Amino acid sequence: NTFVDDDPDEFTIEISGASHGSGHLQDKSVALKAVFFLNSQQTDAQGELAVLGRHMVLEERDSGIFNRYEGDLSLDGREIIGQMVCVHSSAGNSFEEGQTGNFRMWRPPTEAGRLPPGGRLICNPRNDCGLLLEAISTDWQALSFACEELRADPDLVKAAVRQDVRALEHTPQRLRDELRRVAGRGLSLEEAVAA
C-alpha cells in the first residue's frame, strides 16, 4: 500500500508486511513496516505503522529525527486524517521539535488513473486477507487480529501454524474440532488445515 500526504513536495509512504517491532497500540494491534520517500527517492527514515481497527499510529525515525503521526481511517475508507508531532528534530527534518499539526494521507490512483476497487485505503484491516497474510508471515500472533471468518482461512492458519502450533488457539472452535477429526485419518497438521 502506498500513501501520499498534502505536502507540496511528494512525500510517499509504502506500507508492507509486519515489522519486528512491538506495535504501539495495546491488544489486537498489528505493526507494519513503513518506508518513506521524498520526491520518489527513498529516505533513510525507518518507520512502523501500528493498526488497531480504524486507528493508526505511524512513527518515522531517522538519525536525530522522530515524527509521530496518529489518526483514523475516514468513514468512507479513502484517507487517513489525524495529528502529527515532531518529537525530536535535527538537520534534514521538515519539522521543528515540538511542532504539531494536522495531516491528511490518501492512497494515490493506480497507474490506470483510478483508485483501487472500492476506492478505499483499507476497508477494515481485520478483514484484509492480504494485509493479514503479510503480518502473519512475520509474526504468527497477528492471526489473533483477524476477524472470525479469516481466523479459519486455510492460508492464514497454515502461515501461522508453520511458525508456532499455538496459533491454533486463535482459530474458531469449529476449525479445531474439524482438525482433530481429520488428524485422526493420519494427516499432518498442514494437510489437515488444507483439507
N, C-alpha and C positions, 0 to 999 in steps of 0.2 A: 504494500500500500504506500502511496506517495501522497504527501500533503503539502500545500503551499500556504503562505501567510500573506497578509496585506502589506508587507514591507515593499518599498519602491524597488529595492533590489530583489532578485528572485531567490528567496530563501525556501529551500525544499528539504523535506524530511522523509526518508524512506524507513518504513516500519517493517520489520521482519521477525522471524522466529523468536522463540523465548530467549531472554537474556539469562545470564548466570547469576544475576542479582537476586535480591530477596523480594523485590516488589515493595512499594512504599505504602500500599494500602493493605489493611488487615483482611483476614479471612479469605474470601474467594477471589482475590485479585490475581491477574496474570501479568508477568513482567515480560515486555517485548523489547527487542533491540531497536535503537533508533540511530540512523546515520544522517548527518547533516550536510547539506550542500548549499553553497552560496554562488549564484550565477553559474550553475552547472558544475562547479568544482567542489569536490568533497573536501570538507574541512577536517581538522584534526579532532574536533569535538567528539566525545563519546556520549551516548545517550541511552536512557532507559525509559520506556513508557509503561506505566502501571495502569491496568484497566480493571475497573470494577463496575460492571453493568454499563451505564452510560457515562460514568465519571472517569476522567483520565488525568494522570499526572505525568508530565514529561520533564525529565531533568537533562539539561545539556551541560556537560563538563569538558573543560579543556584546561590547559596549563594556566592556573590562576583564574579561571572563569567558571562560574556556576550560575546558570539561569534556570529557573523553575517555572513551568507553565502548568496551570491547573485549570481544568474546565470540563464542560459537559457536552456530549453529543447533542445536537439540536433535535427537537422532536421529529422533524422531517428526515433526520439522519444524514443531512447533506454537509454539515460543518461542525467544527468544534469551536466553542466560544468560551472564553474564560479570562483569568487574570494571570499576569506574569510578574515575577520579581527577580531582580538581579541580586543574588545572594552575595556573590563575590565577583569583582571585576579586575581586569588587568589589561595590558595592551592587546588590542585586537578585538575586544568585546564591543559590541554596538551599544551597550548599556553601561550606565554608571552604577556603582554599588549602591544598593538601596532603592534604585529606580523601580517603579511599578507601573503597570498599565494593563490595558485590555488587549486581548489578541483574538484573532479570528483565523482559523485554518480551514481549508477545504481540499477535497480531492480534485485535482485538475481533470479536465476532459481527457478521454482516451485519444489516441492518435487519429481516430476517425472523427474527432471533434465532439464527442458526446460523453456524458458521464457513464460509468459502469451501469449494468442493469439495475433499475430502481433509482439510480442517481444518488445512492446513499454511500456514505463513507463506510459505515458498519451499521447494519440494522440492529443487531444485538450480539455483542461478542460471544455470549454464551451459546448462540445458535449458529455461529460461523465455523463450519466444519474445517475449512482450510486453515483459518487462523488458529483453531484449537490443535490441529494436527502439527502445525509448526511449533506451538508451545509445548505440546506433549513430547515431541521428538527430543526436546532438551530436558524436560522435567515431567516425569510421569504423573506427578501430583496435580498437574494442570487439568487432568481428567475430571477432578472434583469441581472445576469451574464450569464444565459443560452443562447444558440443560439436560433434563431427564432423558429425553429421546436420544441425544447424542452420547450419553454415557453408555448406551447399548450399541453404538455404531461399531461394527467389527474392525474397521481400520483404526479408529481411535483407541479401542480397547487393546488391539494387538500391539500398537505402538507403545502403549503404556505398560502392558504386561511384559513385553520384551525387556524392559528396564527393571521392573520390580513386580512380582506377583501380587504384592499388596494393593496394586492398582484395582484389583477386583473388588476391594472394599467400596470403591466409588461407583460401581456398576449397580443397576437395578437388581433387586432380589430375584426377579423372574429370570434374568440372564444368568445369575449364579446358579439357580436351580437347574436351568437348562444345561449349563456347562457340567454340572455334576452328573446329570443323566447321560450326556454324550460322552463324558470321560469314562463312564462305565463300559463303553464299547472299545476301549483300548486306544483312543485317540490322544495325541499330545495336546497340551493346553492350546497351542496355536491352531492346531487342526480343529479343536473343539470350538474355539472362538469363531473360526471361519465357517463352521458348519451351520 
